[in-house]
């Protein structure tokens, strides 16, 4: 039967959040990883300091949106549709790993090129074999391996969160068929445990438990918005959020909570759900994952170019930062068209990890 449910992933407000979050992450990494930001700093120190400190909070938008969409796909009425978690977890790995490994291959090449023009601590070292294997399995942080590109910790955490939510939605079905309806309760319990315990302890920040509060807020916002009494459930969600912030205020949780409540108010049938209808923002939201994946290798090359030709000119480096934003969006658009949006054969699923490992070994051996 044809699915007549609206495509939540394309409602304008959702694309707007993804687009803004994507831009903030690019700007944050431009502020953190010099040398362009270091040279341009005297021109706008307040802005660079703000982006350095707060720009990273934008990643919370991706966690909330991912949870929102997971609830929509696997338990749209609060009733679990997950009959077997392993196949959908495997599909999620493939969905993430193909563009992720392609982007890491680009990152290895760009780092090698950047080393030719500058010596800077923002350039990742040539990869080791343990690094390559850990990245292929999305275990680099858990195995304490240095990242090959900035921000890729998010991909590993996203996969962990998806797997954990799939297991939570599957578990009630093992008790009885009617127990599928308690899936939102399990999500609520784990989200509250994350908000009040795991997220308050940095020792957990390499695991999904630390971030499940944000992801769970997205799931709960979806169910609240599509319940018979959305105002009541969104009010309860806001109360839980306020309690978590009273116990310990955290900017990341405040941002995640505000976004979750905003999504809860932005059903496709609502007026907010159709705003803002702005095509460039919608396009950037659609390609945001690709921009997220490729922006750091690209801004690394722009940094190296600016360092080589304009090592002491603040205005030239400020222009270079603006240029890096445009190149990141352009590169993300091309990456989306050529990699992320393509349907690859099973052979490609095997060849891409092999190609990534080969490129890393070439870089390690000094051939690249």
Secondary structure in CASP SS format (residue, H / E / C, confidence):
PFRMAT SS
TARGET T0000
AUTHOR 0000-0000-0000
METHOD secondary structure of the structure
MODEL  1
X C 1.00
X C 1.00
X C 1.00
X C 1.00
X C 1.00
X C 1.00
X C 1.00
X H 1.00
X H 1.00
X H 1.00
X C 1.00
X H 1.00
X H 1.00
X H 1.00
X H 1.00
X H 1.00
X H 1.00
X H 1.00
X H 1.00
X H 1.00
X H 1.00
X H 1.00
X H 1.00
X H 1.00
X H 1.00
X H 1.00
X H 1.00
X H 1.00
X H 1.00
X H 1.00
X H 1.00
X H 1.00
X C 1.00
X C 1.00
X C 1.00
X H 1.00
X H 1.00
X H 1.00
X H 1.00
X H 1.00
X H 1.00
X H 1.00
X H 1.00
X C 1.00
X H 1.00
X H 1.00
X H 1.00
X H 1.00
X H 1.00
X H 1.00
X H 1.00
X H 1.00
X H 1.00
X H 1.00
X H 1.00
X H 1.00
X H 1.00
X H 1.00
X H 1.00
X H 1.00
X H 1.00
X H 1.00
X H 1.00
X H 1.00
X H 1.00
X H 1.00
X H 1.00
X H 1.00
X H 1.00
X H 1.00
X H 1.00
X H 1.00
X H 1.00
X H 1.00
X C 1.00
X C 1.00
X C 1.00
X C 1.00
X C 1.00
X C 1.00
X C 1.00
X C 1.00
X C 1.00
X C 1.00
X H 1.00
X H 1.00
X H 1.00
X H 1.00
X H 1.00
X H 1.00
X H 1.00
X H 1.00
X H 1.00
X H 1.00
X H 1.00
X H 1.00
X H 1.00
X H 1.00
X H 1.00
X H 1.00
X H 1.00
X H 1.00
X H 1.00
X H 1.00
X H 1.00
X H 1.00
X H 1.00
X H 1.00
X H 1.00
X H 1.00
X H 1.00
X H 1.00
X H 1.00
X H 1.00
X H 1.00
X C 1.00
X C 1.00
X C 1.00
X C 1.00
X C 1.00
X C 1.00
X C 1.00
X C 1.00
X C 1.00
X C 1.00
X C 1.00
X C 1.00
X C 1.00
X H 1.00
X H 1.00
X H 1.00
X H 1.00
X H 1.00
X H 1.00
X H 1.00
X H 1.00
X C 1.00
X C 1.00
X C 1.00
X C 1.00
X C 1.00
X C 1.00
X C 1.00
X C 1.00
X C 1.00
X C 1.00
X C 1.00
X C 1.00
X C 1.00
X C 1.00
X C 1.00
X C 1.00
X H 1.00
X H 1.00
X H 1.00
X H 1.00
X H 1.00
X H 1.00
X H 1.00
X H 1.00
X H 1.00
X H 1.00
X H 1.00
X H 1.00
X H 1.00
X H 1.00
X H 1.00
X H 1.00
X H 1.00
X H 1.00
X H 1.00
X H 1.00
X H 1.00
X H 1.00
X H 1.00
X C 1.00
X H 1.00
X H 1.00
X H 1.00
X H 1.00
X H 1.00
X H 1.00
X H 1.00
X H 1.00
X H 1.00
X H 1.00
X H 1.00
X H 1.00
X H 1.00
X H 1.00
X H 1.00
X H 1.00
X H 1.00
X H 1.00
X H 1.00
X H 1.00
X C 1.00
X H 1.00
X H 1.00
X H 1.00
X C 1.00
X H 1.00
X H 1.00
X H 1.00
X C 1.00
X C 1.00
X C 1.00
X H 1.00
X H 1.00
X H 1.00
X H 1.00
X H 1.00
X H 1.00
X H 1.00
X H 1.00
X H 1.00
X H 1.00
X H 1.00
X H 1.00
X H 1.00
X H 1.00
X H 1.00
X H 1.00
X H 1.00
X H 1.00
X C 1.00
X C 1.00
X C 1.00
X C 1.00
X H 1.00
X H 1.00
X H 1.00
X H 1.00
X H 1.00
X H 1.00
X H 1.00
X H 1.00
X H 1.00
X H 1.00
X H 1.00
X H 1.00
X H 1.00
X H 1.00
X H 1.00
X H 1.00
X H 1.00
X H 1.00
X C 1.00
X C 1.00
X C 1.00
X H 1.00
X H 1.00
X H 1.00
X H 1.00
X H 1.00
X H 1.00
X H 1.00
X H 1.00
X H 1.00
X H 1.00
X H 1.00
X H 1.00
X H 1.00
X H 1.00
X C 1.00
X C 1.00
X C 1.00
X C 1.00
X C 1.00
X C 1.00
X C 1.00
X H 1.00
X H 1.00
X H 1.00
X C 1.00
X C 1.00
X C 1.00
X C 1.00
X H 1.00
X H 1.00
X H 1.00
X H 1.00
X H 1.00
X H 1.00
X H 1.00
X H 1.00
X C 1.00
X H 1.00
X H 1.00
X H 1.00
X H 1.00
X H 1.00
X H 1.00
X H 1.00
X H 1.00
X H 1.00
X H 1.00
X H 1.00
X H 1.00
X H 1.00
X H 1.00
X H 1.00
X H 1.00
X H 1.00
X H 1.00
X H 1.00
X H 1.00
X H 1.00
X H 1.00
X C 1.00
X C 1.00
X C 1.00
X C 1.00
X H 1.00
X H 1.00
X H 1.00
X H 1.00
X H 1.00
X H 1.00
X H 1.00
X H 1.00
X H 1.00
X H 1.00
X H 1.00
X H 1.00
X H 1.00
X H 1.00
X H 1.00
X H 1.00
X H 1.00
X H 1.00
X H 1.00
X H 1.00
X H 1.00
X H 1.00
X H 1.00
X H 1.00
X H 1.00
X H 1.00
X H 1.00
X C 1.00
X C 1.00
X C 1.00
X C 1.00
X C 1.00
X H 1.00
X H 1.00
X H 1.00
X H 1.00
X H 1.00
X H 1.00
X H 1.00
X H 1.00
X H 1.00
X H 1.00
X H 1.00
X H 1.00
X H 1.00
X H 1.00
X H 1.00
X H 1.00
X H 1.00
X H 1.00
X H 1.00
X H 1.00
X C 1.00
X C 1.00
X C 1.00
END
